[in-house]
Amino acid sequence: NVRDGIGVQRLLTMIDEQVGSDPTDDPPAYLKLAKLPAPPQYEGKDDADKFEVWLQSLLEYFSTLRLTGKGFDKDRLRLAGNSLGGDAATWFYNTVKSPTREKTHWTFEEAIVGLYRRFI
């Protein structure tokens, strides 16, 4: 499906541009004083725009916290799961986190592409 391929490539480009490189500095000092609000939840709605806005918010959250580069992939995967609700949270648990899941090792990128392919 061409539409699916273009959509997936767009998501992978967003991920690479915002969290693909190792952090170059520490998180901002103000984060020690002020709590960074969590990104909004994605519930599994079949709406490519809503999915992309959710992903953008999640990536900005990771970037602000300096959860960038390969070394933070597990952290991004865990926090992505926390930013899901409804059907999306159920899919994520059953497919990515459950002890009885078929695929045992997931990267953040794979989980995002999986969510996209399941719900969009």
Phi, psi and omega in degrees: 000120183295317180301316179298315180299317179294317180297316180296316180299322178298316179296316181296323177294316178302313182297312182298316183294325187264329183227011184283336183260150177299149179297144180256350178206177180279162175302154180303144182300327182298340180292342176286337182259323183246140179276127176286122180295143179293151177294159178295162180270146171258127186261354180104016179291138179282076181212106185300323179295314179298320179298314182293321177296319177298313181298318179300316178298318180296316180294322177296321177300312179298318181297316179298321180278358181064034175270063184240160182087167184297329183296341182253014184300317180296322178295317179297320180297315180296314181290329176298317178300324179289343182259021178245152176221173174055223182298326180294319178295320179296314178301314183300314180297308184296325188265324188253325189248334186301141176300338182260014180296155180286311181265125187269333181243121179240141169263165177302312180302314180299320180293319179295315178297320178298316177300314181301312182292329180284320190252340184256000000 
